[in-house]
Amino acid sequence: MKLKTMKKWGLSFLSLVLVIGVLVACGSGETKTSSGTEGDSEKTYNFKLAHITPPTHMWHKGAEKFKEELEKRSEGRMKLEIYPSSQLGTEADMVEQIAAGSVDFGLITAAYMSSREPSFAAWFTPYAFEDLNAANDARDSEVAKKILDTIDKQGLVGLDYLFAGQRVMLFKDKEVKGPSDMEGLKLRVTPSPPMQDFYQFSGASTEGLPLPEVYSAVQTGVIDGMDMDLDAAITNKYHEVVKYGAVTNHMVWPAVAMMNKKTFEGMSEEDQKIIRESMAAAADFAATTRAGQEEEFRQTLKDEGMTIYELDADVFSEQMNKFDEKYGPTDPLIQEFIDTFRK
C-alpha cells in the first residue's frame, strides 16, 4: 500500500475514533425515564395523572393546581395530562397502571387503599378531627407519613393526602336523628370495611354500589340513602332524589396522592423536591378551598329543597368505641393514629 494511501486511511480512522469519543462523552451524562428526556435541569417530563371524580369535584381542582405548580416550579419542564371521571378504569385498574408505569400519578381514595394496605383504615376513625382544617394539619404528623410509606413495597411512592369534604349522611325520605332511626335502612357506603362497620354498628345494612349507579338506586328505592360528602352530593345531583341531609362530619375523606416508584427514584433530588412541593401546595389548596365552601354547599342543598340539619358526635359515641376496639388492635399504625387524634 502506498504511503499516501496509508496516511489517508489513518486520518479517517482517527477522525472516526474522535467522533465516537464525542458521542460517548455526550451520552454518558444523559438520563432517561419512561416519561422524560435529557439530563438534570434540562430534563423534560410528560406525566399522566388519573382519578375517579368529575371535573367539578375538589380532587380534580386539586389535580389542576398540581399541574399548575409543576409547570411553574419546573419552568415548563414538567407537563401533566389529567384523566378524571374514571376514564382509565376503576381505582384498582389505576393503581396497577401506576405501579406498572403506564400512568405516573394517581389520586386514589384511602378507602380503596385500605383494601391493599390496612393501615389506611386509620383515616376513617370516626370523629377524629374537629373539622377539615384539623384533618389537613394531620397530613404532616409522623403517623400519617408512616402510613404513606407502607405502599413503597407495591412499587408506589406515597406523596401526600388531598381532602374533599367530610362525610355526611343522605336519606331518601326519613329524617334520621340517631342510630335507632337507622335500624333496617339500606345505605350505599364505599366498600371499605371500616366505613361499612360504622354503619353496621348503627343497625343499617350497607351496599357497595359503584358511584355511577347510586343516583338510580336511591331514586328507585333499591337503597334508602348513602354516605357521601356535600361536594359529591351537589356534583352528582343527589338532591334530586334525597330529601334529608344529616351533617355529621363523622369521617374525613382523603385521596392518597401517589406516584410510580421507579420514575420517582430515577429523578434528580431537585426534581423530586419539585414533585413533593407541588403536591403539598395542591393539597393545601384543596383543603383550604373546600373548608371555605362548607356553608355555601349547605345553602345550595337547602335551596334545592333538601332539609339540612346537624347531628352531634355524642349521638354516635357507642359506634366510636366499637370502631376503636375493633380496629386499634389490628394494626399498630391504626392504634397510633387513634391515640394521636382521638380527643
Contacts in CASP RR format, 6 or more apart in sequence:
PFRMAT RR
TARGET T0000
AUTHOR 0000-0000-0000
METHOD contacts of the structure
MODEL  1
MKLKTMKKWGLSFLSLVLVIGVLVACGSGETKTSSGTEGDSEKTYNFKLA
HITPPTHMWHKGAEKFKEELEKRSEGRMKLEIYPSSQLGTEADMVEQIAA
GSVDFGLITAAYMSSREPSFAAWFTPYAFEDLNAANDARDSEVAKKILDT
IDKQGLVGLDYLFAGQRVMLFKDKEVKGPSDMEGLKLRVTPSPPMQDFYQ
FSGASTEGLPLPEVYSAVQTGVIDGMDMDLDAAITNKYHEVVKYGAVTNH
MVWPAVAMMNKKTFEGMSEEDQKIIRESMAAAADFAATTRAGQEEEFRQT
LKDEGMTIYELDADVFSEQMNKFDEKYGPTDPLIQEFIDTFRK
29 39 0 8 1.000
30 38 0 8 1.000
30 39 0 8 1.000
31 39 0 8 1.000
31 40 0 8 1.000
31 43 0 8 1.000
31 266 0 8 1.000
33 45 0 8 1.000
33 262 0 8 1.000
33 263 0 8 1.000
33 266 0 8 1.000
33 267 0 8 1.000
34 101 0 8 1.000
34 262 0 8 1.000
34 263 0 8 1.000
35 45 0 8 1.000
35 46 0 8 1.000
35 47 0 8 1.000
35 104 0 8 1.000
35 263 0 8 1.000
36 43 0 8 1.000
36 44 0 8 1.000
36 45 0 8 1.000
36 46 0 8 1.000
37 43 0 8 1.000
37 44 0 8 1.000
38 44 0 8 1.000
40 268 0 8 1.000
40 270 0 8 1.000
41 77 0 8 1.000
41 268 0 8 1.000
41 270 0 8 1.000
42 77 0 8 1.000
43 77 0 8 1.000
43 267 0 8 1.000
43 268 0 8 1.000
43 271 0 8 1.000
44 76 0 8 1.000
44 77 0 8 1.000
44 78 0 8 1.000
44 79 0 8 1.000
45 74 0 8 1.000
45 77 0 8 1.000
45 78 0 8 1.000
45 79 0 8 1.000
45 271 0 8 1.000
46 79 0 8 1.000
46 81 0 8 1.000
47 70 0 8 1.000
47 78 0 8 1.000
47 79 0 8 1.000
47 80 0 8 1.000
47 81 0 8 1.000
47 104 0 8 1.000
47 105 0 8 1.000
48 80 0 8 1.000
48 81 0 8 1.000
48 83 0 8 1.000
48 102 0 8 1.000
48 103 0 8 1.000
48 104 0 8 1.000
48 105 0 8 1.000
49 63 0 8 1.000
49 66 0 8 1.000
49 67 0 8 1.000
49 80 0 8 1.000
49 81 0 8 1.000
49 82 0 8 1.000
49 83 0 8 1.000
49 103 0 8 1.000
49 104 0 8 1.000
49 105 0 8 1.000
49 106 0 8 1.000
49 107 0 8 1.000
50 82 0 8 1.000
50 83 0 8 1.000
50 84 0 8 1.000
50 87 0 8 1.000
50 88 0 8 1.000
50 89 0 8 1.000
50 94 0 8 1.000
50 97 0 8 1.000
50 98 0 8 1.000
50 103 0 8 1.000
50 105 0 8 1.000
50 106 0 8 1.000
50 107 0 8 1.000
51 59 0 8 1.000
51 60 0 8 1.000
51 63 0 8 1.000
51 82 0 8 1.000
51 83 0 8 1.000
51 84 0 8 1.000
51 94 0 8 1.000
51 106 0 8 1.000
51 107 0 8 1.000
51 108 0 8 1.000
51 255 0 8 1.000
52 59 0 8 1.000
52 84 0 8 1.000
52 85 0 8 1.000
52 86 0 8 1.000
52 91 0 8 1.000
52 94 0 8 1.000
52 109 0 8 1.000
52 211 0 8 1.000
53 59 0 8 1.000
53 60 0 8 1.000
53 84 0 8 1.000
53 85 0 8 1.000
53 164 0 8 1.000
53 232 0 8 1.000
53 235 0 8 1.000
54 60 0 8 1.000
54 84 0 8 1.000
54 85 0 8 1.000
54 235 0 8 1.000
54 236 0 8 1.000
55 84 0 8 1.000
55 85 0 8 1.000
56 235 0 8 1.000
57 84 0 8 1.000
57 164 0 8 1.000
57 231 0 8 1.000
57 232 0 8 1.000
57 235 0 8 1.000
58 162 0 8 1.000
58 163 0 8 1.000
58 164 0 8 1.000
58 165 0 8 1.000
58 231 0 8 1.000
58 286 0 8 1.000
58 289 0 8 1.000
58 290 0 8 1.000
59 107 0 8 1.000
59 162 0 8 1.000
59 164 0 8 1.000
59 255 0 8 1.000
59 286 0 8 1.000
60 82 0 8 1.000
60 84 0 8 1.000
61 285 0 8 1.000
61 286 0 8 1.000
61 289 0 8 1.000
62 162 0 8 1.000
62 282 0 8 1.000
62 283 0 8 1.000
62 285 0 8 1.000
62 286 0 8 1.000
63 80 0 8 1.000
63 82 0 8 1.000
63 84 0 8 1.000
63 107 0 8 1.000
63 282 0 8 1.000
64 82 0 8 1.000
65 281 0 8 1.000
65 282 0 8 1.000
65 285 0 8 1.000
65 286 0 8 1.000
66 80 0 8 1.000
66 105 0 8 1.000
66 257 0 8 1.000
66 278 0 8 1.000
66 279 0 8 1.000
66 281 0 8 1.000
66 282 0 8 1.000
67 80 0 8 1.000
67 82 0 8 1.000
69 277 0 8 1.000
69 278 0 8 1.000
69 279 0 8 1.000
69 281 0 8 1.000
69 282 0 8 1.000
70 78 0 8 1.000
70 79 0 8 1.000
70 80 0 8 1.000
70 274 0 8 1.000
70 275 0 8 1.000
70 278 0 8 1.000
71 78 0 8 1.000
71 79 0 8 1.000
71 80 0 8 1.000
73 274 0 8 1.000
73 277 0 8 1.000
73 278 0 8 1.000
74 271 0 8 1.000
74 274 0 8 1.000
78 271 0 8 1.000
78 274 0 8 1.000
80 105 0 8 1.000
83 103 0 8 1.000
88 94 0 8 1.000
88 97 0 8 1.000
88 103 0 8 1.000
91 108 0 8 1.000
91 109 0 8 1.000
91 112 0 8 1.000
92 112 0 8 1.000
94 103 0 8 1.000
94 106 0 8 1.000
94 108 0 8 1.000
95 108 0 8 1.000
95 112 0 8 1.000
95 113 0 8 1.000
95 116 0 8 1.000
95 154 0 8 1.000
95 156 0 8 1.000
95 258 0 8 1.000
97 103 0 8 1.000
98 104 0 8 1.000
98 105 0 8 1.000
98 106 0 8 1.000
98 156 0 8 1.000
98 258 0 8 1.000
98 259 0 8 1.000
98 260 0 8 1.000
99 154 0 8 1.000
99 155 0 8 1.000
99 156 0 8 1.000
99 260 0 8 1.000
99 261 0 8 1.000
100 260 0 8 1.000
101 260 0 8 1.000
101 262 0 8 1.000
101 263 0 8 1.000
103 260 0 8 1.000
104 259 0 8 1.000
104 260 0 8 1.000
104 263 0 8 1.000
105 257 0 8 1.000
105 258 0 8 1.000
105 259 0 8 1.000
105 260 0 8 1.000
106 257 0 8 1.000
106 258 0 8 1.000
106 259 0 8 1.000
107 162 0 8 1.000
107 255 0 8 1.000
107 256 0 8 1.000
107 257 0 8 1.000
108 255 0 8 1.000
108 256 0 8 1.000
108 258 0 8 1.000
109 190 0 8 1.000
109 192 0 8 1.000
109 253 0 8 1.000
109 254 0 8 1.000
109 255 0 8 1.000
109 256 0 8 1.000
110 120 0 8 1.000
110 123 0 8 1.000
110 124 0 8 1.000
110 161 0 8 1.000
110 253 0 8 1.000
110 254 0 8 1.000
110 255 0 8 1.000
110 256 0 8 1.000
111 120 0 8 1.000
111 124 0 8 1.000
111 190 0 8 1.000
111 191 0 8 1.000
111 192 0 8 1.000
111 195 0 8 1.000
112 192 0 8 1.000
113 120 0 8 1.000
113 151 0 8 1.000
113 256 0 8 1.000
114 120 0 8 1.000
114 121 0 8 1.000
114 123 0 8 1.000
114 124 0 8 1.000
114 192 0 8 1.000
114 193 0 8 1.000
114 194 0 8 1.000
115 192 0 8 1.000
116 151 0 8 1.000
116 154 0 8 1.000
117 147 0 8 1.000
117 150 0 8 1.000
117 151 0 8 1.000
117 154 0 8 1.000
118 330 0 8 1.000
118 331 0 8 1.000
118 334 0 8 1.000
119 146 0 8 1.000
119 147 0 8 1.000
119 150 0 8 1.000
119 331 0 8 1.000
119 333 0 8 1.000
119 334 0 8 1.000
120 147 0 8 1.000
120 150 0 8 1.000
120 256 0 8 1.000
121 192 0 8 1.000
121 193 0 8 1.000
121 194 0 8 1.000
121 327 0 8 1.000
121 331 0 8 1.000
121 334 0 8 1.000
122 143 0 8 1.000
122 147 0 8 1.000
122 327 0 8 1.000
122 331 0 8 1.000
122 333 0 8 1.000
122 334 0 8 1.000
122 337 0 8 1.000
122 338 0 8 1.000
123 147 0 8 1.000
123 161 0 8 1.000
123 251 0 8 1.000
123 252 0 8 1.000
123 254 0 8 1.000
123 337 0 8 1.000
124 192 0 8 1.000
124 194 0 8 1.000
124 195 0 8 1.000
124 198 0 8 1.000
124 251 0 8 1.000
124 252 0 8 1.000
125 194 0 8 1.000
125 251 0 8 1.000
125 323 0 8 1.000
125 324 0 8 1.000
125 327 0 8 1.000
125 334 0 8 1.000
125 337 0 8 1.000
125 338 0 8 1.000
125 341 0 8 1.000
125 342 0 8 1.000
126 198 0 8 1.000
126 250 0 8 1.000
126 251 0 8 1.000
126 316 0 8 1.000
126 319 0 8 1.000
126 320 0 8 1.000
126 323 0 8 1.000
127 250 0 8 1.000
127 251 0 8 1.000
127 313 0 8 1.000
127 316 0 8 1.000
127 320 0 8 1.000
128 135 0 8 1.000
128 251 0 8 1.000
128 252 0 8 1.000
128 337 0 8 1.000
128 338 0 8 1.000
128 341 0 8 1.000
128 342 0 8 1.000
129 135 0 8 1.000
129 138 0 8 1.000
129 166 0 8 1.000
129 252 0 8 1.000
129 341 0 8 1.000
130 343 0 8 1.000
131 166 0 8 1.000
131 249 0 8 1.000
131 291 0 8 1.000
132 163 0 8 1.000
132 165 0 8 1.000
132 166 0 8 1.000
132 252 0 8 1.000
132 287 0 8 1.000
132 290 0 8 1.000
132 291 0 8 1.000
132 294 0 8 1.000
133 287 0 8 1.000
133 288 0 8 1.000
133 291 0 8 1.000
135 163 0 8 1.000
135 166 0 8 1.000
135 252 0 8 1.000
135 254 0 8 1.000
135 287 0 8 1.000
136 163 0 8 1.000
136 283 0 8 1.000
136 284 0 8 1.000
136 287 0 8 1.000
136 288 0 8 1.000
136 291 0 8 1.000
138 144 0 8 1.000
138 341 0 8 1.000
139 160 0 8 1.000
139 161 0 8 1.000
139 283 0 8 1.000
141 340 0 8 1.000
143 333 0 8 1.000
143 336 0 8 1.000
143 337 0 8 1.000
143 340 0 8 1.000
144 161 0 8 1.000
144 337 0 8 1.000
146 333 0 8 1.000
146 336 0 8 1.000
147 333 0 8 1.000
147 337 0 8 1.000
148 158 0 8 1.000
148 159 0 8 1.000
148 160 0 8 1.000
148 161 0 8 1.000
148 256 0 8 1.000
149 158 0 8 1.000
150 333 0 8 1.000
151 157 0 8 1.000
151 158 0 8 1.000
151 256 0 8 1.000
151 258 0 8 1.000
152 158 0 8 1.000
152 261 0 8 1.000
155 260 0 8 1.000
155 261 0 8 1.000
155 262 0 8 1.000
156 258 0 8 1.000
156 259 0 8 1.000
156 260 0 8 1.000
156 261 0 8 1.000
157 258 0 8 1.000
157 259 0 8 1.000
157 260 0 8 1.000
157 261 0 8 1.000
157 264 0 8 1.000
157 265 0 8 1.000
158 256 0 8 1.000
158 257 0 8 1.000
158 258 0 8 1.000
158 259 0 8 1.000
159 257 0 8 1.000
159 258 0 8 1.000
159 259 0 8 1.000
159 275 0 8 1.000
159 276 0 8 1.000
159 279 0 8 1.000
160 257 0 8 1.000
160 276 0 8 1.000
160 279 0 8 1.000
160 280 0 8 1.000
160 282 0 8 1.000
160 283 0 8 1.000
161 254 0 8 1.000
161 255 0 8 1.000
161 256 0 8 1.000
161 257 0 8 1.000
161 283 0 8 1.000
162 254 0 8 1.000
162 255 0 8 1.000
162 257 0 8 1.000
162 282 0 8 1.000
162 283 0 8 1.000
162 286 0 8 1.000
162 287 0 8 1.000
163 252 0 8 1.000
163 253 0 8 1.000
163 254 0 8 1.000
163 255 0 8 1.000
163 283 0 8 1.000
163 286 0 8 1.000
163 287 0 8 1.000
163 290 0 8 1.000
164 229 0 8 1.000
164 231 0 8 1.000
164 232 0 8 1.000
164 253 0 8 1.000
164 255 0 8 1.000
164 286 0 8 1.000
164 290 0 8 1.000
165 229 0 8 1.000
165 230 0 8 1.000
165 231 0 8 1.000
165 252 0 8 1.000
165 253 0 8 1.000
165 290 0 8 1.000
166 229 0 8 1.000
166 249 0 8 1.000
166 250 0 8 1.000
166 251 0 8 1.000
166 252 0 8 1.000
166 253 0 8 1.000
167 195 0 8 1.000
167 227 0 8 1.000
167 228 0 8 1.000
167 229 0 8 1.000
167 248 0 8 1.000
167 249 0 8 1.000
167 250 0 8 1.000
167 251 0 8 1.000
167 252 0 8 1.000
167 253 0 8 1.000
168 227 0 8 1.000
168 228 0 8 1.000
168 229 0 8 1.000
168 230 0 8 1.000
168 233 0 8 1.000
168 245 0 8 1.000
168 246 0 8 1.000
168 247 0 8 1.000
168 248 0 8 1.000
168 249 0 8 1.000
168 250 0 8 1.000
169 176 0 8 1.000
169 187 0 8 1.000
169 225 0 8 1.000
169 226 0 8 1.000
169 227 0 8 1.000
169 228 0 8 1.000
169 245 0 8 1.000
169 246 0 8 1.000
169 248 0 8 1.000
169 250 0 8 1.000
169 311 0 8 1.000
170 225 0 8 1.000
170 226 0 8 1.000
170 227 0 8 1.000
170 228 0 8 1.000
170 233 0 8 1.000
170 238 0 8 1.000
170 242 0 8 1.000
170 244 0 8 1.000
170 245 0 8 1.000
170 246 0 8 1.000
171 185 0 8 1.000
171 224 0 8 1.000
171 225 0 8 1.000
171 242 0 8 1.000
171 243 0 8 1.000
171 244 0 8 1.000
171 245 0 8 1.000
171 246 0 8 1.000
172 218 0 8 1.000
172 221 0 8 1.000
172 223 0 8 1.000
172 224 0 8 1.000
172 225 0 8 1.000
172 241 0 8 1.000
172 242 0 8 1.000
172 243 0 8 1.000
172 244 0 8 1.000
173 224 0 8 1.000
173 243 0 8 1.000
173 244 0 8 1.000
174 181 0 8 1.000
174 185 0 8 1.000
174 224 0 8 1.000
174 244 0 8 1.000
175 181 0 8 1.000
175 244 0 8 1.000
175 307 0 8 1.000
175 309 0 8 1.000
176 182 0 8 1.000
176 185 0 8 1.000
176 244 0 8 1.000
176 246 0 8 1.000
176 311 0 8 1.000
177 311 0 8 1.000
177 315 0 8 1.000
178 202 0 8 1.000
178 311 0 8 1.000
178 315 0 8 1.000
178 316 0 8 1.000
179 201 0 8 1.000
179 202 0 8 1.000
179 203 0 8 1.000
179 315 0 8 1.000
179 316 0 8 1.000
179 318 0 8 1.000
179 319 0 8 1.000
182 199 0 8 1.000
182 202 0 8 1.000
182 203 0 8 1.000
182 204 0 8 1.000
183 203 0 8 1.000
183 204 0 8 1.000
184 203 0 8 1.000
184 204 0 8 1.000
184 205 0 8 1.000
185 203 0 8 1.000
185 204 0 8 1.000
185 205 0 8 1.000
185 224 0 8 1.000
185 225 0 8 1.000
186 204 0 8 1.000
186 205 0 8 1.000
186 206 0 8 1.000
186 207 0 8 1.000
186 222 0 8 1.000
186 223 0 8 1.000
186 224 0 8 1.000
186 225 0 8 1.000
187 199 0 8 1.000
187 204 0 8 1.000
187 205 0 8 1.000
187 206 0 8 1.000
187 207 0 8 1.000
187 223 0 8 1.000
187 224 0 8 1.000
187 225 0 8 1.000
187 226 0 8 1.000
187 227 0 8 1.000
188 206 0 8 1.000
188 207 0 8 1.000
188 208 0 8 1.000
188 209 0 8 1.000
188 214 0 8 1.000
188 217 0 8 1.000
188 218 0 8 1.000
188 223 0 8 1.000
188 225 0 8 1.000
188 226 0 8 1.000
188 227 0 8 1.000
189 195 0 8 1.000
189 196 0 8 1.000
189 199 0 8 1.000
189 206 0 8 1.000
189 207 0 8 1.000
189 208 0 8 1.000
189 226 0 8 1.000
189 227 0 8 1.000
190 208 0 8 1.000
190 227 0 8 1.000
191 208 0 8 1.000
194 323 0 8 1.000
194 327 0 8 1.000
195 227 0 8 1.000
195 251 0 8 1.000
196 206 0 8 1.000
196 208 0 8 1.000
197 322 0 8 1.000
197 323 0 8 1.000
197 326 0 8 1.000
198 250 0 8 1.000
198 251 0 8 1.000
198 316 0 8 1.000
198 319 0 8 1.000
198 323 0 8 1.000
199 205 0 8 1.000
199 206 0 8 1.000
199 227 0 8 1.000
200 206 0 8 1.000
201 318 0 8 1.000
201 319 0 8 1.000
201 322 0 8 1.000
201 323 0 8 1.000
202 316 0 8 1.000
202 319 0 8 1.000
207 217 0 8 1.000
207 222 0 8 1.000
207 223 0 8 1.000
209 217 0 8 1.000
209 223 0 8 1.000
211 236 0 8 1.000
214 223 0 8 1.000
214 226 0 8 1.000
214 236 0 8 1.000
214 238 0 8 1.000
215 236 0 8 1.000
215 237 0 8 1.000
215 238 0 8 1.000
215 240 0 8 1.000
215 241 0 8 1.000
216 222 0 8 1.000
217 223 0 8 1.000
218 224 0 8 1.000
218 225 0 8 1.000
218 226 0 8 1.000
218 238 0 8 1.000
218 241 0 8 1.000
218 242 0 8 1.000
219 240 0 8 1.000
219 241 0 8 1.000
225 242 0 8 1.000
226 238 0 8 1.000
226 242 0 8 1.000
228 238 0 8 1.000
229 253 0 8 1.000
230 247 0 8 1.000
230 294 0 8 1.000
230 297 0 8 1.000
230 298 0 8 1.000
230 301 0 8 1.000
231 290 0 8 1.000
231 293 0 8 1.000
231 297 0 8 1.000
232 238 0 8 1.000
233 239 0 8 1.000
233 297 0 8 1.000
233 301 0 8 1.000
234 297 0 8 1.000
234 300 0 8 1.000
234 301 0 8 1.000
239 301 0 8 1.000
239 304 0 8 1.000
239 305 0 8 1.000
239 306 0 8 1.000
240 304 0 8 1.000
242 306 0 8 1.000
243 305 0 8 1.000
243 306 0 8 1.000
243 307 0 8 1.000
244 306 0 8 1.000
244 307 0 8 1.000
244 309 0 8 1.000
245 301 0 8 1.000
245 306 0 8 1.000
245 307 0 8 1.000
245 308 0 8 1.000
245 309 0 8 1.000
246 309 0 8 1.000
246 310 0 8 1.000
246 311 0 8 1.000
247 298 0 8 1.000
247 308 0 8 1.000
247 309 0 8 1.000
247 310 0 8 1.000
247 311 0 8 1.000
248 310 0 8 1.000
248 311 0 8 1.000
248 313 0 8 1.000
248 316 0 8 1.000
250 313 0 8 1.000
250 316 0 8 1.000
257 279 0 8 1.000
257 282 0 8 1.000
257 283 0 8 1.000
259 275 0 8 1.000
264 272 0 8 1.000
264 275 0 8 1.000
267 275 0 8 1.000
298 308 0 8 1.000
301 308 0 8 1.000
302 308 0 8 1.000
313 320 0 8 1.000
324 338 0 8 1.000
324 342 0 8 1.000
327 334 0 8 1.000
327 338 0 8 1.000
328 334 0 8 1.000
328 335 0 8 1.000
328 338 0 8 1.000
329 335 0 8 1.000
END
